[in-house]
Amino acid sequence: MKSNVAIALIVMGSLLIMTPPASDYLLQRQVTQILSMVESGNVRLEGRMSGSYRLGCWAAGVLMVVVAVAGSLGKREKETEETKA
């Protein structure tokens, strides 16, 4: 696997893995800002990610990273065999 492709897979996979925690952080930040502006103590915001979407992001991200690492290791083993011959 080309190193450019492996790097792209690792970066995009990492972004997919980080999407649910980043979404939670941004939602919490939005709630905090609204609570500081509004005089009432109740705020209800809809829009949390569903559990299946969270799992899908995590699984797709992990799969992308695994494919990149496995492809890079395969390329490295092939190169070492060629240099020994």
HTML snippet that shows the backbone in 3Dmol.js (N, CA, C, O; Angstrom):
<script src="https://3Dmol.org/build/3Dmol-min.js"></script>
<div id="view" style="width:600px;height:400px;position:relative"></div>
<script>
const pdb = `
ATOM      1  N   MET A   1       0.861  -1.174   0.000  1.00  0.00           N
ATOM      2  CA  MET A   1       0.000   0.000   0.000  1.00  0.00           C
ATOM      3  C   MET A   1       0.903   1.232   0.000  1.00  0.00           C
ATOM      4  O   MET A   1       1.891   1.286   0.732  1.00  0.00           O
ATOM      5  N   LYS A   2       0.563   2.202  -0.811  1.00  0.00           N
ATOM      6  CA  LYS A   2       1.345   3.430  -0.869  1.00  0.00           C
ATOM      7  C   LYS A   2       1.249   4.172   0.455  1.00  0.00           C
ATOM      8  O   LYS A   2       0.227   4.125   1.140  1.00  0.00           O
ATOM      9  N   SER A   3       2.318   4.849   0.797  1.00  0.00           N
ATOM     10  CA  SER A   3       2.341   5.539   2.092  1.00  0.00           C
ATOM     11  C   SER A   3       1.323   6.679   2.137  1.00  0.00           C
ATOM     12  O   SER A   3       0.772   6.966   3.200  1.00  0.00           O
ATOM     13  N   ASN A   4       1.066   7.329   1.006  1.00  0.00           N
ATOM     14  CA  ASN A   4       0.068   8.411   0.988  1.00  0.00           C
ATOM     15  C   ASN A   4      -1.328   7.884   1.322  1.00  0.00           C
ATOM     16  O   ASN A   4      -2.090   8.525   2.046  1.00  0.00           O
ATOM     17  N   VAL A   5      -1.647   6.721   0.789  1.00  0.00           N
ATOM     18  CA  VAL A   5      -2.954   6.121   1.043  1.00  0.00           C
ATOM     19  C   VAL A   5      -3.051   5.692   2.503  1.00  0.00           C
ATOM     20  O   VAL A   5      -4.081   5.895   3.145  1.00  0.00           O
ATOM     21  N   ALA A   6      -1.980   5.099   3.026  1.00  0.00           N
ATOM     22  CA  ALA A   6      -1.982   4.664   4.419  1.00  0.00           C
ATOM     23  C   ALA A   6      -2.145   5.851   5.360  1.00  0.00           C
ATOM     24  O   ALA A   6      -2.899   5.778   6.330  1.00  0.00           O
ATOM     25  N   ILE A   7      -1.449   6.927   5.079  1.00  0.00           N
ATOM     26  CA  ILE A   7      -1.558   8.128   5.924  1.00  0.00           C
ATOM     27  C   ILE A   7      -2.972   8.685   5.863  1.00  0.00           C
ATOM     28  O   ILE A   7      -3.533   9.067   6.891  1.00  0.00           O
ATOM     29  N   ALA A   8      -3.552   8.736   4.674  1.00  0.00           N
ATOM     30  CA  ALA A   8      -4.916   9.244   4.532  1.00  0.00           C
ATOM     31  C   ALA A   8      -5.911   8.362   5.290  1.00  0.00           C
ATOM     32  O   ALA A   8      -6.825   8.871   5.939  1.00  0.00           O
ATOM     33  N   LEU A   9      -5.734   7.045   5.206  1.00  0.00           N
ATOM     34  CA  LEU A   9      -6.632   6.133   5.931  1.00  0.00           C
ATOM     35  C   LEU A   9      -6.511   6.314   7.436  1.00  0.00           C
ATOM     36  O   LEU A   9      -7.516   6.305   8.147  1.00  0.00           O
ATOM     37  N   ILE A  10      -5.288   6.477   7.925  1.00  0.00           N
ATOM     38  CA  ILE A  10      -5.098   6.652   9.362  1.00  0.00           C
ATOM     39  C   ILE A  10      -5.696   7.968   9.833  1.00  0.00           C
ATOM     40  O   ILE A  10      -6.349   8.012  10.875  1.00  0.00           O
ATOM     41  N   VAL A  11      -5.484   9.034   9.084  1.00  0.00           N
ATOM     42  CA  VAL A  11      -6.024  10.344   9.482  1.00  0.00           C
ATOM     43  C   VAL A  11      -7.551  10.324   9.451  1.00  0.00           C
ATOM     44  O   VAL A  11      -8.193  10.757  10.408  1.00  0.00           O
ATOM     45  N   MET A  12      -8.131   9.832   8.374  1.00  0.00           N
ATOM     46  CA  MET A  12      -9.586   9.826   8.272  1.00  0.00           C
ATOM     47  C   MET A  12     -10.209   8.858   9.277  1.00  0.00           C
ATOM     48  O   MET A  12     -11.267   9.146   9.837  1.00  0.00           O
ATOM     49  N   GLY A  13      -9.567   7.722   9.508  1.00  0.00           N
ATOM     50  CA  GLY A  13     -10.065   6.791  10.517  1.00  0.00           C
ATOM     51  C   GLY A  13     -10.036   7.409  11.907  1.00  0.00           C
ATOM     52  O   GLY A  13     -10.972   7.242  12.689  1.00  0.00           O
ATOM     53  N   SER A  14      -8.956   8.124  12.209  1.00  0.00           N
ATOM     54  CA  SER A  14      -8.857   8.802  13.511  1.00  0.00           C
ATOM     55  C   SER A  14      -9.938   9.862  13.663  1.00  0.00           C
ATOM     56  O   SER A  14     -10.513  10.015  14.741  1.00  0.00           O
ATOM     57  N   LEU A  15     -10.213  10.590  12.594  1.00  0.00           N
ATOM     58  CA  LEU A  15     -11.282  11.595  12.654  1.00  0.00           C
ATOM     59  C   LEU A  15     -12.641  10.947  12.893  1.00  0.00           C
ATOM     60  O   LEU A  15     -13.457  11.472  13.649  1.00  0.00           O
ATOM     61  N   LEU A  16     -12.882   9.815  12.253  1.00  0.00           N
ATOM     62  CA  LEU A  16     -14.145   9.109  12.485  1.00  0.00           C
ATOM     63  C   LEU A  16     -14.260   8.619  13.923  1.00  0.00           C
ATOM     64  O   LEU A  16     -15.332   8.687  14.525  1.00  0.00           O
ATOM     65  N   ILE A  17     -13.151   8.126  14.472  1.00  0.00           N
ATOM     66  CA  ILE A  17     -13.167   7.656  15.856  1.00  0.00           C
ATOM     67  C   ILE A  17     -13.426   8.817  16.812  1.00  0.00           C
ATOM     68  O   ILE A  17     -14.095   8.638  17.830  1.00  0.00           O
ATOM     69  N   MET A  18     -12.905  10.008  16.499  1.00  0.00           N
ATOM     70  CA  MET A  18     -13.049  11.163  17.390  1.00  0.00           C
ATOM     71  C   MET A  18     -14.370  11.912  17.208  1.00  0.00           C
ATOM     72  O   MET A  18     -14.669  12.810  17.996  1.00  0.00           O
ATOM     73  N   THR A  19     -15.154  11.575  16.210  1.00  0.00           N
ATOM     74  CA  THR A  19     -16.402  12.302  15.953  1.00  0.00           C
ATOM     75  C   THR A  19     -17.397  12.239  17.113  1.00  0.00           C
ATOM     76  O   THR A  19     -17.886  13.295  17.514  1.00  0.00           O
ATOM     77  N   PRO A  20     -17.729  11.078  17.679  1.00  0.00           N
ATOM     78  CA  PRO A  20     -18.693  11.062  18.789  1.00  0.00           C
ATOM     79  C   PRO A  20     -18.243  11.853  20.023  1.00  0.00           C
ATOM     80  O   PRO A  20     -19.050  12.611  20.560  1.00  0.00           O
ATOM     81  N   PRO A  21     -16.986  11.716  20.505  1.00  0.00           N
ATOM     82  CA  PRO A  21     -16.596  12.539  21.661  1.00  0.00           C
ATOM     83  C   PRO A  21     -16.603  14.037  21.354  1.00  0.00           C
ATOM     84  O   PRO A  21     -16.962  14.846  22.209  1.00  0.00           O
ATOM     85  N   ALA A  22     -16.213  14.399  20.147  1.00  0.00           N
ATOM     86  CA  ALA A  22     -16.234  15.814  19.775  1.00  0.00           C
ATOM     87  C   ALA A  22     -17.659  16.336  19.727  1.00  0.00           C
ATOM     88  O   ALA A  22     -17.921  17.468  20.134  1.00  0.00           O
ATOM     89  N   SER A  23     -18.579  15.519  19.234  1.00  0.00           N
ATOM     90  CA  SER A  23     -19.978  15.904  19.195  1.00  0.00           C
ATOM     91  C   SER A  23     -20.538  16.100  20.604  1.00  0.00           C
ATOM     92  O   SER A  23     -21.270  17.056  20.861  1.00  0.00           O
ATOM     93  N   ASP A  24     -20.190  15.194  21.510  1.00  0.00           N
ATOM     94  CA  ASP A  24     -20.629  15.337  22.901  1.00  0.00           C
ATOM     95  C   ASP A  24     -20.093  16.619  23.522  1.00  0.00           C
ATOM     96  O   ASP A  24     -20.812  17.329  24.225  1.00  0.00           O
ATOM     97  N   TYR A  25     -18.830  16.907  23.258  1.00  0.00           N
ATOM     98  CA  TYR A  25     -18.223  18.121  23.800  1.00  0.00           C
ATOM     99  C   TYR A  25     -18.934  19.373  23.279  1.00  0.00           C
ATOM    100  O   TYR A  25     -19.249  20.280  24.049  1.00  0.00           O
ATOM    101  N   LEU A  26     -19.182  19.415  21.975  1.00  0.00           N
ATOM    102  CA  LEU A  26     -19.836  20.589  21.391  1.00  0.00           C
ATOM    103  C   LEU A  26     -21.265  20.745  21.899  1.00  0.00           C
ATOM    104  O   LEU A  26     -21.721  21.867  22.118  1.00  0.00           O
ATOM    105  N   LEU A  27     -21.972  19.640  22.088  1.00  0.00           N
ATOM    106  CA  LEU A  27     -23.326  19.708  22.627  1.00  0.00           C
ATOM    107  C   LEU A  27     -23.308  20.247  24.055  1.00  0.00           C
ATOM    108  O   LEU A  27     -24.120  21.100  24.413  1.00  0.00           O
ATOM    109  N   GLN A  28     -22.379  19.746  24.866  1.00  0.00           N
ATOM    110  CA  GLN A  28     -22.265  20.214  26.249  1.00  0.00           C
ATOM    111  C   GLN A  28     -21.906  21.704  26.295  1.00  0.00           C
ATOM    112  O   GLN A  28     -22.412  22.449  27.133  1.00  0.00           O
ATOM    113  N   ARG A  29     -21.039  22.116  25.394  1.00  0.00           N
ATOM    114  CA  ARG A  29     -20.657  23.530  25.325  1.00  0.00           C
ATOM    115  C   ARG A  29     -21.856  24.400  24.948  1.00  0.00           C
ATOM    116  O   ARG A  29     -22.045  25.483  25.503  1.00  0.00           O
ATOM    117  N   GLN A  30     -22.659  23.919  24.005  1.00  0.00           N
ATOM    118  CA  GLN A  30     -23.838  24.671  23.578  1.00  0.00           C
ATOM    119  C   GLN A  30     -24.840  24.792  24.731  1.00  0.00           C
ATOM    120  O   GLN A  30     -25.411  25.862  24.942  1.00  0.00           O
ATOM    121  N   VAL A  31     -25.055  23.719  25.468  1.00  0.00           N
ATOM    122  CA  VAL A  31     -25.967  23.751  26.608  1.00  0.00           C
ATOM    123  C   VAL A  31     -25.464  24.738  27.654  1.00  0.00           C
ATOM    124  O   VAL A  31     -26.249  25.502  28.216  1.00  0.00           O
ATOM    125  N   THR A  32     -24.171  24.726  27.914  1.00  0.00           N
ATOM    126  CA  THR A  32     -23.593  25.642  28.899  1.00  0.00           C
ATOM    127  C   THR A  32     -23.768  27.093  28.476  1.00  0.00           C
ATOM    128  O   THR A  32     -24.099  27.943  29.304  1.00  0.00           O
ATOM    129  N   GLN A  33     -23.553  27.386  27.207  1.00  0.00           N
ATOM    130  CA  GLN A  33     -23.723  28.754  26.721  1.00  0.00           C
ATOM    131  C   GLN A  33     -25.173  29.201  26.830  1.00  0.00           C
ATOM    132  O   GLN A  33     -25.441  30.336  27.226  1.00  0.00           O
ATOM    133  N   ILE A  34     -26.103  28.333  26.488  1.00  0.00           N
ATOM    134  CA  ILE A  34     -27.523  28.697  26.558  1.00  0.00           C
ATOM    135  C   ILE A  34     -27.939  28.914  28.007  1.00  0.00           C
ATOM    136  O   ILE A  34     -28.670  29.857  28.311  1.00  0.00           O
ATOM    137  N   LEU A  35     -27.475  28.041  28.903  1.00  0.00           N
ATOM    138  CA  LEU A  35     -27.817  28.191  30.317  1.00  0.00           C
ATOM    139  C   LEU A  35     -27.261  29.486  30.898  1.00  0.00           C
ATOM    140  O   LEU A  35     -27.885  30.081  31.777  1.00  0.00           O
ATOM    141  N   SER A  36     -26.109  29.931  30.426  1.00  0.00           N
ATOM    142  CA  SER A  36     -25.538  31.168  30.944  1.00  0.00           C
ATOM    143  C   SER A  36     -26.288  32.393  30.421  1.00  0.00           C
ATOM    144  O   SER A  36     -26.270  33.442  31.065  1.00  0.00           O
ATOM    145  N   MET A  37     -26.948  32.281  29.265  1.00  0.00           N
ATOM    146  CA  MET A  37     -27.669  33.417  28.694  1.00  0.00           C
ATOM    147  C   MET A  37     -29.122  33.461  29.166  1.00  0.00           C
ATOM    148  O   MET A  37     -29.682  34.545  29.328  1.00  0.00           O
ATOM    149  N   VAL A  38     -29.735  32.311  29.387  1.00  0.00           N
ATOM    150  CA  VAL A  38     -31.146  32.245  29.733  1.00  0.00           C
ATOM    151  C   VAL A  38     -31.288  32.284  31.252  1.00  0.00           C
ATOM    152  O   VAL A  38     -30.482  31.704  31.979  1.00  0.00           O
ATOM    153  N   GLU A  39     -32.325  32.977  31.718  1.00  0.00           N
ATOM    154  CA  GLU A  39     -32.524  33.088  33.160  1.00  0.00           C
ATOM    155  C   GLU A  39     -33.110  31.829  33.774  1.00  0.00           C
ATOM    156  O   GLU A  39     -32.886  31.557  34.954  1.00  0.00           O
ATOM    157  N   SER A  40     -33.850  31.064  33.004  1.00  0.00           N
ATOM    158  CA  SER A  40     -34.409  29.830  33.575  1.00  0.00           C
ATOM    159  C   SER A  40     -33.312  28.760  33.649  1.00  0.00           C
ATOM    160  O   SER A  40     -32.306  28.834  32.942  1.00  0.00           O
ATOM    161  N   GLY A  41     -33.520  27.795  34.492  1.00  0.00           N
ATOM    162  CA  GLY A  41     -32.526  26.754  34.689  1.00  0.00           C
ATOM    163  C   GLY A  41     -32.746  25.523  33.841  1.00  0.00           C
ATOM    164  O   GLY A  41     -32.013  24.545  33.983  1.00  0.00           O
ATOM    165  N   ASN A  42     -33.751  25.543  32.948  1.00  0.00           N
ATOM    166  CA  ASN A  42     -34.045  24.373  32.124  1.00  0.00           C
ATOM    167  C   ASN A  42     -33.717  24.637  30.671  1.00  0.00           C
ATOM    168  O   ASN A  42     -34.122  25.648  30.099  1.00  0.00           O
ATOM    169  N   VAL A  43     -32.983  23.720  30.088  1.00  0.00           N
ATOM    170  CA  VAL A  43     -32.685  23.772  28.663  1.00  0.00           C
ATOM    171  C   VAL A  43     -32.786  22.348  28.144  1.00  0.00           C
ATOM    172  O   VAL A  43     -32.257  21.415  28.748  1.00  0.00           O
ATOM    173  N   ARG A  44     -33.467  22.194  27.024  1.00  0.00           N
ATOM    174  CA  ARG A  44     -33.564  20.867  26.422  1.00  0.00           C
ATOM    175  C   ARG A  44     -33.155  20.979  24.961  1.00  0.00           C
ATOM    176  O   ARG A  44     -33.821  21.632  24.157  1.00  0.00           O
ATOM    177  N   LEU A  45     -32.071  20.343  24.646  1.00  0.00           N
ATOM    178  CA  LEU A  45     -31.588  20.326  23.268  1.00  0.00           C
ATOM    179  C   LEU A  45     -31.622  18.903  22.749  1.00  0.00           C
ATOM    180  O   LEU A  45     -31.089  17.986  23.375  1.00  0.00           O
ATOM    181  N   GLU A  46     -32.242  18.730  21.619  1.00  0.00           N
ATOM    182  CA  GLU A  46     -32.259  17.423  20.971  1.00  0.00           C
ATOM    183  C   GLU A  46     -31.104  17.382  19.987  1.00  0.00           C
ATOM    184  O   GLU A  46     -30.655  18.419  19.498  1.00  0.00           O
ATOM    185  N   GLY A  47     -30.643  16.216  19.711  1.00  0.00           N
ATOM    186  CA  GLY A  47     -29.607  16.106  18.702  1.00  0.00           C
ATOM    187  C   GLY A  47     -28.424  15.263  19.106  1.00  0.00           C
ATOM    188  O   GLY A  47     -27.384  15.312  18.450  1.00  0.00           O
ATOM    189  N   ARG A  48     -28.553  14.486  20.174  1.00  0.00           N
ATOM    190  CA  ARG A  48     -27.457  13.581  20.520  1.00  0.00           C
ATOM    191  C   ARG A  48     -27.363  12.486  19.462  1.00  0.00           C
ATOM    192  O   ARG A  48     -28.364  12.080  18.872  1.00  0.00           O
ATOM    193  N   MET A  49     -26.165  12.030  19.243  1.00  0.00           N
ATOM    194  CA  MET A  49     -25.948  10.943  18.287  1.00  0.00           C
ATOM    195  C   MET A  49     -26.559   9.649  18.818  1.00  0.00           C
ATOM    196  O   MET A  49     -26.508   9.368  20.015  1.00  0.00           O
ATOM    197  N   SER A  50     -27.127   8.883  17.927  1.00  0.00           N
ATOM    198  CA  SER A  50     -27.675   7.594  18.344  1.00  0.00           C
ATOM    199  C   SER A  50     -26.527   6.615  18.605  1.00  0.00           C
ATOM    200  O   SER A  50     -25.412   6.787  18.112  1.00  0.00           O
ATOM    201  N   GLY A  51     -26.828   5.609  19.378  1.00  0.00           N
ATOM    202  CA  GLY A  51     -25.814   4.615  19.717  1.00  0.00           C
ATOM    203  C   GLY A  51     -25.296   3.856  18.508  1.00  0.00           C
ATOM    204  O   GLY A  51     -24.109   3.540  18.424  1.00  0.00           O
ATOM    205  N   SER A  52     -26.192   3.565  17.570  1.00  0.00           N
ATOM    206  CA  SER A  52     -25.758   2.825  16.380  1.00  0.00           C
ATOM    207  C   SER A  52     -24.849   3.686  15.498  1.00  0.00           C
ATOM    208  O   SER A  52     -23.915   3.170  14.883  1.00  0.00           O
ATOM    209  N   TYR A  53     -25.117   4.991  15.433  1.00  0.00           N
ATOM    210  CA  TYR A  53     -24.252   5.879  14.657  1.00  0.00           C
ATOM    211  C   TYR A  53     -22.878   5.995  15.313  1.00  0.00           C
ATOM    212  O   TYR A  53     -21.855   6.017  14.628  1.00  0.00           O
ATOM    213  N   ARG A  54     -22.862   6.069  16.648  1.00  0.00           N
ATOM    214  CA  ARG A  54     -21.580   6.105  17.378  1.00  0.00           C
ATOM    215  C   ARG A  54     -20.775   4.843  17.102  1.00  0.00           C
ATOM    216  O   ARG A  54     -19.580   4.910  16.814  1.00  0.00           O
ATOM    217  N   LEU A  55     -21.432   3.699  17.190  1.00  0.00           N
ATOM    218  CA  LEU A  55     -20.757   2.430  16.944  1.00  0.00           C
ATOM    219  C   LEU A  55     -20.263   2.348  15.503  1.00  0.00           C
ATOM    220  O   LEU A  55     -19.165   1.854  15.246  1.00  0.00           O
ATOM    221  N   GLY A  56     -21.067   2.827  14.574  1.00  0.00           N
ATOM    222  CA  GLY A  56     -20.669   2.822  13.166  1.00  0.00           C
ATOM    223  C   GLY A  56     -19.444   3.687  12.911  1.00  0.00           C
ATOM    224  O   GLY A  56     -18.542   3.285  12.176  1.00  0.00           O
ATOM    225  N   CYS A  57     -19.405   4.875  13.515  1.00  0.00           N
ATOM    226  CA  CYS A  57     -18.232   5.750  13.365  1.00  0.00           C
ATOM    227  C   CYS A  57     -16.992   5.081  13.930  1.00  0.00           C
ATOM    228  O   CYS A  57     -15.929   5.091  13.309  1.00  0.00           O
ATOM    229  N   TRP A  58     -17.136   4.499  15.113  1.00  0.00           N
ATOM    230  CA  TRP A  58     -15.996   3.849  15.752  1.00  0.00           C
ATOM    231  C   TRP A  58     -15.516   2.658  14.929  1.00  0.00           C
ATOM    232  O   TRP A  58     -14.317   2.501  14.702  1.00  0.00           O
ATOM    233  N   ALA A  59     -16.445   1.823  14.485  1.00  0.00           N
ATOM    234  CA  ALA A  59     -16.073   0.623  13.728  1.00  0.00           C
ATOM    235  C   ALA A  59     -15.422   0.979  12.391  1.00  0.00           C
ATOM    236  O   ALA A  59     -14.421   0.376  12.007  1.00  0.00           O
ATOM    237  N   ALA A  60     -15.988   1.954  11.687  1.00  0.00           N
ATOM    238  CA  ALA A  60     -15.416   2.355  10.405  1.00  0.00           C
ATOM    239  C   ALA A  60     -14.022   2.958  10.600  1.00  0.00           C
ATOM    240  O   ALA A  60     -13.116   2.687   9.813  1.00  0.00           O
ATOM    241  N   GLY A  61     -13.849   3.763  11.630  1.00  0.00           N
ATOM    242  CA  GLY A  61     -12.548   4.362  11.896  1.00  0.00           C
ATOM    243  C   GLY A  61     -11.506   3.322  12.245  1.00  0.00           C
ATOM    244  O   GLY A  61     -10.382   3.370  11.743  1.00  0.00           O
ATOM    245  N   VAL A  62     -11.871   2.380  13.104  1.00  0.00           N
ATOM    246  CA  VAL A  62     -10.931   1.322  13.489  1.00  0.00           C
ATOM    247  C   VAL A  62     -10.583   0.467  12.273  1.00  0.00           C
ATOM    248  O   VAL A  62      -9.425   0.091  12.096  1.00  0.00           O
ATOM    249  N   LEU A  63     -11.561   0.159  11.444  1.00  0.00           N
ATOM    250  CA  LEU A  63     -11.317  -0.642  10.252  1.00  0.00           C
ATOM    251  C   LEU A  63     -10.349   0.070   9.306  1.00  0.00           C
ATOM    252  O   LEU A  63      -9.452  -0.559   8.745  1.00  0.00           O
ATOM    253  N   MET A  64     -10.530   1.371   9.133  1.00  0.00           N
ATOM    254  CA  MET A  64      -9.633   2.128   8.263  1.00  0.00           C
ATOM    255  C   MET A  64      -8.194   2.104   8.785  1.00  0.00           C
ATOM    256  O   MET A  64      -7.254   1.936   8.008  1.00  0.00           O
ATOM    257  N   VAL A  65      -8.025   2.270  10.084  1.00  0.00           N
ATOM    258  CA  VAL A  65      -6.679   2.256  10.659  1.00  0.00           C
ATOM    259  C   VAL A  65      -6.062   0.862  10.537  1.00  0.00           C
ATOM    260  O   VAL A  65      -4.883   0.738  10.205  1.00  0.00           O
ATOM    261  N   VAL A  66      -6.837  -0.178  10.800  1.00  0.00           N
ATOM    262  CA  VAL A  66      -6.327  -1.552  10.697  1.00  0.00           C
ATOM    263  C   VAL A  66      -5.906  -1.869   9.268  1.00  0.00           C
ATOM    264  O   VAL A  66      -4.861  -2.483   9.054  1.00  0.00           O
ATOM    265  N   VAL A  67      -6.704  -1.460   8.294  1.00  0.00           N
ATOM    266  CA  VAL A  67      -6.361  -1.712   6.890  1.00  0.00           C
ATOM    267  C   VAL A  67      -5.066  -0.984   6.532  1.00  0.00           C
ATOM    268  O   VAL A  67      -4.215  -1.544   5.840  1.00  0.00           O
ATOM    269  N   ALA A  68      -4.911   0.236   6.987  1.00  0.00           N
ATOM    270  CA  ALA A  68      -3.698   0.994   6.685  1.00  0.00           C
ATOM    271  C   ALA A  68      -2.468   0.345   7.310  1.00  0.00           C
ATOM    272  O   ALA A  68      -1.430   0.220   6.660  1.00  0.00           O
ATOM    273  N   VAL A  69      -2.583  -0.067   8.564  1.00  0.00           N
ATOM    274  CA  VAL A  69      -1.440  -0.687   9.239  1.00  0.00           C
ATOM    275  C   VAL A  69      -1.117  -2.034   8.596  1.00  0.00           C
ATOM    276  O   VAL A  69       0.051  -2.336   8.353  1.00  0.00           O
ATOM    277  N   ALA A  70      -2.133  -2.843   8.320  1.00  0.00           N
ATOM    278  CA  ALA A  70      -1.901  -4.152   7.708  1.00  0.00           C
ATOM    279  C   ALA A  70      -1.300  -3.997   6.304  1.00  0.00           C
ATOM    280  O   ALA A  70      -0.399  -4.746   5.927  1.00  0.00           O
ATOM    281  N   GLY A  71      -1.790  -3.048   5.555  1.00  0.00           N
ATOM    282  CA  GLY A  71      -1.236  -2.812   4.219  1.00  0.00           C
ATOM    283  C   GLY A  71       0.194  -2.329   4.262  1.00  0.00           C
ATOM    284  O   GLY A  71       1.000  -2.710   3.414  1.00  0.00           O
ATOM    285  N   SER A  72       0.523  -1.501   5.228  1.00  0.00           N
ATOM    286  CA  SER A  72       1.888  -1.001   5.363  1.00  0.00           C
ATOM    287  C   SER A  72       2.836  -2.109   5.807  1.00  0.00           C
ATOM    288  O   SER A  72       3.968  -2.190   5.330  1.00  0.00           O
ATOM    289  N   LEU A  73       2.376  -2.963   6.719  1.00  0.00           N
ATOM    290  CA  LEU A  73       3.214  -4.075   7.163  1.00  0.00           C
ATOM    291  C   LEU A  73       3.448  -5.065   6.028  1.00  0.00           C
ATOM    292  O   LEU A  73       4.550  -5.597   5.888  1.00  0.00           O
ATOM    293  N   GLY A  74       2.433  -5.314   5.227  1.00  0.00           N
ATOM    294  CA  GLY A  74       2.584  -6.207   4.085  1.00  0.00           C
ATOM    295  C   GLY A  74       3.588  -5.669   3.093  1.00  0.00           C
ATOM    296  O   GLY A  74       4.394  -6.425   2.551  1.00  0.00           O
ATOM    297  N   LYS A  75       3.549  -4.381   2.852  1.00  0.00           N
ATOM    298  CA  LYS A  75       4.496  -3.742   1.938  1.00  0.00           C
ATOM    299  C   LYS A  75       5.906  -3.838   2.495  1.00  0.00           C
ATOM    300  O   LYS A  75       6.855  -4.094   1.754  1.00  0.00           O
ATOM    301  N   ARG A  76       6.044  -3.635   3.792  1.00  0.00           N
ATOM    302  CA  ARG A  76       7.369  -3.684   4.417  1.00  0.00           C
ATOM    303  C   ARG A  76       7.956  -5.093   4.338  1.00  0.00           C
ATOM    304  O   ARG A  76       9.142  -5.257   4.054  1.00  0.00           O
ATOM    305  N   GLU A  77       7.127  -6.113   4.590  1.00  0.00           N
ATOM    306  CA  GLU A  77       7.602  -7.493   4.503  1.00  0.00           C
ATOM    307  C   GLU A  77       8.027  -7.834   3.081  1.00  0.00           C
ATOM    308  O   GLU A  77       9.024  -8.526   2.877  1.00  0.00           O
ATOM    309  N   LYS A  78       7.279  -7.353   2.103  1.00  0.00           N
ATOM    310  CA  LYS A  78       7.602  -7.603   0.701  1.00  0.00           C
ATOM    311  C   LYS A  78       8.924  -6.944   0.337  1.00  0.00           C
ATOM    312  O   LYS A  78       9.734  -7.540  -0.374  1.00  0.00           O
ATOM    313  N   GLU A  79       9.159  -5.711   0.818  1.00  0.00           N
ATOM    314  CA  GLU A  79      10.396  -5.012   0.531  1.00  0.00           C
ATOM    315  C   GLU A  79      11.599  -5.708   1.166  1.00  0.00           C
ATOM    316  O   GLU A  79      12.663  -5.785   0.553  1.00  0.00           O
ATOM    317  N   THR A  80      11.437  -6.212   2.383  1.00  0.00           N
ATOM    318  CA  THR A  80      12.553  -6.897   3.054  1.00  0.00           C
ATOM    319  C   THR A  80      12.872  -8.215   2.358  1.00  0.00           C
ATOM    320  O   THR A  80      14.039  -8.601   2.290  1.00  0.00           O
ATOM    321  N   GLU A  81      11.863  -8.914   1.838  1.00  0.00           N
ATOM    322  CA  GLU A  81      12.114 -10.145   1.093  1.00  0.00           C
ATOM    323  C   GLU A  81      12.869  -9.854  -0.197  1.00  0.00           C
ATOM    324  O   GLU A  81      13.744 -10.626  -0.589  1.00  0.00           O
ATOM    325  N   GLU A  82      12.539  -8.745  -0.865  1.00  0.00           N
ATOM    326  CA  GLU A  82      13.207  -8.396  -2.121  1.00  0.00           C
ATOM    327  C   GLU A  82      14.662  -8.012  -1.876  1.00  0.00           C
ATOM    328  O   GLU A  82      15.527  -8.315  -2.697  1.00  0.00           O
ATOM    329  N   THR A  83      14.939  -7.350  -0.756  1.00  0.00           N
ATOM    330  CA  THR A  83      16.320  -6.946  -0.470  1.00  0.00           C
ATOM    331  C   THR A  83      17.178  -8.137  -0.069  1.00  0.00           C
ATOM    332  O   THR A  83      18.386  -8.128  -0.306  1.00  0.00           O
ATOM    333  N   LYS A  84      16.578  -9.170   0.537  1.00  0.00           N
ATOM    334  CA  LYS A  84      17.326 -10.373   0.909  1.00  0.00           C
ATOM    335  C   LYS A  84      17.682 -11.212  -0.311  1.00  0.00           C
ATOM    336  O   LYS A  84      18.699 -11.904  -0.314  1.00  0.00           O
ATOM    337  N   ALA A  85      16.855 -11.154  -1.339  1.00  0.00           N
ATOM    338  CA  ALA A  85      17.069 -11.992  -2.540  1.00  0.00           C
ATOM    339  C   ALA A  85      18.111 -11.438  -3.461  1.00  0.00           C
ATOM    340  O   ALA A  85      18.394 -12.031  -4.501  1.00  0.00           O
TER     341      ALA A  85
END
`;
const viewer = $3Dmol.createViewer("view");
viewer.addModel(pdb, "pdb");
viewer.setStyle({}, {cartoon: {color: "spectrum"}});
viewer.zoomTo();
viewer.render();
</script>
